[in-house]
């Protein structure tokens, strides 16, 4: 079995995955959403302290599995430096105490493998990653061959939802709150401009849209919030759809996936399904419970890395807040 740890942002999670079958034997996550909601976003130092409290409590529940562990895996990049270190230090301690190999996992690869929790991997695959920290399109041939073909120039898709929700004093995380509010609004009420619509670049940008929404919020009242939320969600999604259409002209998809915390957005899922119909492409989606950060996806990557003996040195494994993909 492999024990995996996730602490890249505001979710403390540990999982146990069986190597031979990829079966998830244990998974527990403690969310910090309530603690951070009063600030309208994640406070890194607070998140680190909460990880220091939560991770040991979860680890105690894993003690019955210790004798069967063959490796310990941990998210080491990307993420918040002060929270990544909490998981890495724990993983190193476990590696030394149980004399088992250490596996450092890229969080973004983890999101890709959230598609394959308790399943066999399925490649090649075109992947759209949308989360609070990232918006990017990747071509995935296999675990060791992943290339980023498009990414955000500024804010991410998920981050823009969080910031719009903060403008309206809705709370944190913003994605589910905006999605719920948008259900009662009119998507064409506010004629926000689709970002980079005239640009040939296959890139994403949400800073301009975010500013347009801010102006609408300042001019309007709370009675306008549902329409603003619906219009924002529509344009934010259409931006992705428009750029994917341009990319698909030269790179028609055969298998396509949406991963990351914001991939749980139902409107986005609906629009992607419509986009893929002309291509007859297969759409892969993670279970909703595995869209956000979790240790099960880290454990699933670690199984493949274990088979390939992609181990990390105890002394050389560090943290890297920025993505290496």
DADACOR-V778335 format. One record per residue. RES is the residue in one small letter. D_FIRST is the distance of its C-alpha to the first C-alpha in Angstrom with 2 decimals. Layout:
RES;D_FIRST
RES;D_FIRST
//
This chain:
x;0.00
x;3.79
x;6.71
x;9.77
x;13.39
x;16.58
x;20.04
x;22.27
x;25.04
x;25.57
x;22.33
x;19.90
x;16.46
x;12.86
x;10.01
x;6.49
x;5.50
x;4.45
x;5.34
x;8.32
x;9.83
x;9.09
x;9.46
x;9.59
x;8.90
x;10.56
x;12.90
x;15.96
x;18.62
x;21.84
x;24.61
x;27.52
x;29.94
x;32.36
x;32.77
x;33.42
x;35.56
x;38.61
x;38.58
x;38.15
x;35.13
x;32.35
x;33.64
x;31.30
x;32.15
x;31.72
x;28.35
x;27.19
x;28.47
x;26.79
x;23.37
x;24.07
x;24.65
x;22.02
x;18.79
x;19.11
x;19.89
x;16.76
x;14.62
x;16.42
x;15.05
x;11.40
x;12.52
x;11.72
x;7.93
x;8.83
x;9.32
x;5.94
x;4.66
x;5.62
x;7.14
x;8.85
x;10.77
x;14.13
x;17.21
x;19.88
x;22.54
x;24.67
x;25.56
x;27.59
x;27.64
x;27.85
x;24.84
x;22.57
x;23.21
x;21.91
x;18.35
x;18.59
x;20.01
x;17.31
x;14.56
x;16.77
x;17.29
x;13.64
x;13.41
x;16.57
x;15.98
x;12.77
x;13.91
x;10.96
x;11.82
x;12.88
x;12.98
x;16.01
x;16.21
x;19.57
x;19.96
x;22.24
x;19.86
x;17.46
x;20.37
x;20.83
x;17.31
x;17.90
x;19.83
x;16.89
x;14.43
x;13.36
x;15.87
x;16.63
x;18.16
x;21.96
x;24.18
x;26.85
x;27.27
x;29.65
x;28.08
x;29.95
x;28.07
x;29.94
x;28.89
x;30.53
x;30.21
x;30.33
x;32.30
x;31.82
x;31.75
x;29.43
x;29.50
x;26.05
x;26.13
x;22.48
x;19.83
x;22.14
x;25.40
x;26.01
x;29.57
x;31.14
x;34.47
x;35.64
x;35.00
x;36.83
x;39.71
x;39.47
x;37.95
x;34.98
x;35.24
x;33.18
x;34.95
x;38.30
x;37.46
x;36.58
x;39.84
x;41.99
x;40.66
x;41.55
x;45.04
x;45.53
x;44.09
x;41.59
x;38.64
x;35.12
x;33.03
x;35.84
x;34.27
x;34.18
x;37.49
x;39.34
x;38.04
x;39.34
x;42.62
x;43.18
x;43.28
x;46.72
x;48.07
x;49.87
x;47.97
x;51.21
x;52.99
x;52.29
x;52.82
x;50.28
x;50.19
x;47.20
x;46.00
x;46.81
x;48.34
x;50.96
x;48.72
x;47.53
x;44.48
x;41.11
x;39.98
x;39.50
x;41.35
x;41.50
x;43.69
x;46.94
x;45.86
x;44.62
x;48.06
x;49.90
x;48.01
x;48.86
x;52.54
x;52.38
x;50.84
x;53.52
x;56.31
x;55.09
x;54.49
x;51.64
x;53.19
x;52.31
x;48.62
x;47.42
x;49.35
x;48.19
x;44.53
x;44.98
x;46.88
x;44.37
x;41.37
x;43.40
x;44.43
x;41.04
x;39.56
x;42.54
x;42.06
x;38.64
x;40.11
x;43.12
x;41.20
x;38.77
x;41.88
x;43.27
x;40.10
x;39.89
x;43.47
x;42.33
x;38.69
x;38.56
x;35.05
x;33.48
x;30.20
x;30.05
x;27.60
x;28.04
x;25.20
x;25.22
x;26.39
x;29.91
x;28.87
x;29.02
x;32.79
x;34.32
x;37.49
x;35.64
x;33.65
x;36.97
x;38.72
x;36.04
x;36.18
x;39.96
x;39.71
x;37.57
x;39.85
x;42.37
x;39.68
x;37.97
x;34.69
x;31.46
x;30.13
x;26.43
x;25.56
x;22.52
x;22.53
x;24.66
x;22.02
x;19.91
x;23.01
x;23.13
x;20.77
x;17.31
x;13.77
x;12.46
x;14.36
x;13.11
x;9.45
x;11.00
x;12.94
x;10.26
x;8.73
x;12.37
x;12.97
x;10.32
x;12.11
x;15.33
x;14.56
x;15.80
x;15.04
x;17.28
x;19.59
x;19.36
x;23.13
x;23.62
x;21.13
x;23.38
x;24.03
x;26.21
x;27.74
x;29.05
x;27.23
x;27.10
x;27.14
//
